[in-house]
């Protein structure tokens, strides 16, 4: 799972050929830390069909504000450069996979 920034968001997410799951996260957010192992496992298992990245909201306010992210963690799926799905809050792995089924 990679970290993305305001500087490389365009290249890593908008320009990606694969769908991209972006976790908008923060160091001070316990539910975000809780999602770390779930997202790393997802990235390992679905890496050929889905790119998984995280963006620190405190260090990257331009992207955070552009997508009107107010709560952490927020998950957004981008396909062909457009956000196609948004989910707010930590969730178990099974539920996350169910919610991603229609975009994979």
HUPE-V983073 format. One record per residue. N is the residue number from 1. PSI is psi in whole degrees, -180 to 180 (999 if undefined). OMEGA is omega in whole degrees, -180 to 180 (NA if undefined). NEAR is the number of other ideal C-beta (glycine too) atoms within 8 Angstrom. Layout:
N/PSI/OMEGA/NEAR + N/PSI/OMEGA/NEAR
This chain:
1/127/-178/7 + 2/155/169/8 + 3/138/173/7 + 4/161/-177/12 + 5/173/174/11 + 6/-39/-174/7 + 7/-37/-176/4 + 8/8/-180/7 + 9/-44/-180/13 + 10/-49/-177/7 + 11/-43/-174/7 + 12/-34/-174/12 + 13/-59/-176/13 + 14/-39/-177/8 + 15/4/-176/7 + 16/140/175/10 + 17/-31/178/2 + 18/156/168/7 + 19/148/-178/13 + 20/128/172/14 + 21/117/179/14 + 22/126/171/13 + 23/117/172/14 + 24/116/-169/14 + 25/172/176/13 + 26/147/-179/9 + 27/-31/-175/6 + 28/5/-172/4 + 29/103/179/10 + 30/-44/179/5 + 31/-29/177/10 + 32/-45/178/13 + 33/-37/179/7 + 34/-33/-178/8 + 35/-14/-178/13 + 36/-56/-179/8 + 37/-36/179/6 + 38/-45/-178/11 + 39/-37/177/13 + 40/-41/178/9 + 41/-42/179/9 + 42/-43/179/14 + 43/-40/-179/12 + 44/-41/-175/7 + 45/-36/-172/6 + 46/16/-174/10 + 47/-25/179/9 + 48/-15/-179/3 + 49/-18/-173/7 + 50/132/174/13 + 51/133/-179/13 + 52/124/-180/14 + 53/164/174/14 + 54/149/-179/13 + 55/123/178/15 + 56/117/-174/11 + 57/-32/-179/12 + 58/-36/-178/8 + 59/-12/-174/6 + 60/66/-175/13 + 61/-28/-177/9 + 62/-48/180/7 + 63/-42/179/11 + 64/-47/-180/11 + 65/-36/-179/8 + 66/-34/-179/6 + 67/13/174/9 + 68/45/179/5 + 69/123/-178/11 + 70/-25/-176/4 + 71/149/178/7 + 72/143/-9/11 + 73/145/169/14 + 74/135/177/12 + 75/132/175/13 + 76/138/175/13 + 77/127/178/14 + 78/133/173/14 + 79/132/-179/9 + 80/38/175/4 + 81/0/-178/6 + 82/143/174/6 + 83/126/-178/8 + 84/-12/-180/8 + 85/143/176/11 + 86/140/179/8 + 87/141/-179/10 + 88/134/174/7 + 89/153/177/7 + 90/151/179/7 + 91/156/177/8 + 92/157/-178/6 + 93/-46/-178/8 + 94/-45/-180/6 + 95/-40/178/8 + 96/-45/179/13 + 97/-40/178/9 + 98/-43/-179/7 + 99/-24/180/9 + 100/-10/-174/12 + 101/-39/-176/7 + 102/-11/179/5 + 103/-9/179/9 + 104/999/NA/8
